Amino acid sequence: MIDLRGVESRNPEVVVIELKSERETVKALQALQNRKMVVLTLNRLSSETAQRVIDWMAGGTHAIDGRTLWIGEKTFLFAPSSVRITAPEAANHPISPKLERRKMTTNSTNCLPSSDL
């Protein structure tokens, strides 16, 4: 569930982007900086390139105190802090998630891939 009541803009916006190249990440980061929610689909990118994009976006999201949510295979939601997101604990990532590790386990401080515990 995404609660839009606290969103700063009167017309909250979700930007959906299917990246075809690493260079297109700039558009996604600009949208996030403008306090828009960004859904990125990375299916057209290699796993290595997709991981770099996730790392950049997660860094940008962290810089504005936002949240990163893994919503599907190579699909992520990056939301500014003004949007409240309610999701299963394993889907929320305070850090940049790793694509190659899908089985998620939580510990008391972070959501980390189970192999990292």
C-alpha positions as CSV (number, residue, x, y, z in Angstrom):
1,M,0.0,0.0,0.0
2,I,1.3,3.5,-0.9
3,D,-0.2,6.4,1.1
4,L,-0.1,9.6,-1.0
5,R,-1.7,11.8,1.6
6,G,1.6,13.2,2.8
7,V,3.0,13.8,-0.7
8,E,4.2,17.4,-1.0
9,S,2.9,17.9,-4.5
10,R,-0.8,18.4,-5.1
11,N,-0.5,16.0,-8.1
12,P,1.7,13.1,-7.0
13,E,3.4,11.5,-9.9
14,V,4.8,8.1,-10.6
15,V,7.3,7.9,-13.4
16,V,7.6,4.4,-15.0
17,I,10.8,3.9,-17.0
18,E,12.1,0.8,-18.9
19,L,15.8,1.5,-19.2
20,K,17.5,0.5,-22.4
21,S,20.9,1.9,-21.5
22,E,22.8,3.0,-18.4
23,R,22.8,6.6,-19.6
24,E,19.0,6.8,-19.2
25,T,19.5,6.6,-15.4
26,V,20.0,10.4,-15.3
27,K,16.3,10.9,-16.2
28,A,15.2,8.6,-13.4
29,L,17.5,10.3,-10.9
30,Q,16.1,13.7,-11.9
31,A,12.6,12.5,-11.4
32,L,13.4,11.2,-8.0
33,Q,15.2,14.5,-7.1
34,N,11.9,16.3,-8.1
35,R,10.2,14.1,-5.5
36,K,8.4,11.8,-7.9
37,M,8.1,8.1,-7.4
38,V,10.1,6.1,-9.9
39,V,9.4,2.6,-11.1
40,L,12.4,1.2,-13.0
41,T,12.2,-1.9,-15.2
42,L,15.7,-3.2,-15.9
43,N,14.9,-6.3,-18.1
44,R,16.7,-4.9,-21.1
45,L,20.0,-4.4,-19.2
46,S,22.6,-7.0,-18.4
47,S,22.7,-8.0,-14.8
48,E,26.0,-6.1,-14.3
49,T,24.6,-2.9,-15.8
50,A,21.3,-3.3,-13.9
51,Q,23.2,-3.6,-10.6
52,R,25.1,-0.4,-11.3
53,V,21.8,1.4,-12.0
54,I,20.3,0.0,-8.8
55,D,23.3,1.2,-6.9
56,W,23.0,4.7,-8.3
57,M,19.3,4.9,-7.8
58,A,19.6,3.5,-4.2
59,G,22.2,6.2,-3.5
60,G,20.0,8.9,-4.8
61,T,17.1,7.6,-2.9
62,H,19.1,7.4,0.3
63,A,20.3,11.0,-0.2
64,I,16.7,12.3,0.0
65,D,15.8,9.9,2.8
66,G,13.6,7.9,0.5
67,R,12.9,4.1,0.2
68,T,13.8,1.4,-2.3
69,L,11.3,-1.4,-2.8
70,W,11.9,-4.5,-4.9
71,I,8.6,-5.1,-6.6
72,G,9.5,-7.8,-9.2
73,E,12.2,-9.4,-11.3
74,K,14.5,-6.5,-12.2
75,T,11.8,-4.0,-11.2
76,F,12.2,-1.5,-8.4
77,L,10.2,1.4,-6.9
78,F,12.3,4.3,-5.6
79,A,10.2,6.7,-3.5
80,P,10.9,10.0,-1.8
81,S,10.5,10.3,2.0
82,S,7.2,12.0,1.6
83,V,5.5,8.8,0.4
84,R,4.7,6.2,3.0
85,I,5.1,2.6,1.8
86,T,3.7,-0.4,3.5
87,A,5.1,-3.7,2.2
88,P,6.4,-7.1,3.4
89,E,9.6,-6.5,5.3
90,A,11.7,-8.6,2.8
91,A,10.7,-6.2,0.0
92,N,12.0,-3.0,1.7
93,H,15.7,-2.2,1.3
94,P,17.5,0.4,3.3
95,I,20.6,-0.4,1.1
96,S,21.1,-1.3,-2.5
97,P,19.7,-4.8,-3.2
98,K,21.8,-7.4,-5.0
99,L,20.1,-8.9,-8.1
100,E,21.8,-12.2,-7.9
101,R,20.4,-12.9,-4.4
102,R,16.7,-13.4,-4.4
103,K,15.9,-15.2,-1.1
104,M,15.6,-12.5,1.5
105,T,15.8,-12.7,5.3
106,T,15.5,-10.0,7.8
107,N,17.6,-9.4,10.9
108,S,17.1,-6.8,13.6
109,T,18.8,-3.9,11.8
110,N,18.5,-4.4,8.1
111,C,17.0,-6.4,5.3
112,L,19.9,-8.4,4.0
113,P,20.2,-11.3,1.6
114,S,20.3,-14.5,3.7
115,S,23.8,-15.3,2.5
116,D,25.1,-12.1,4.1
117,L,23.9,-12.9,7.6
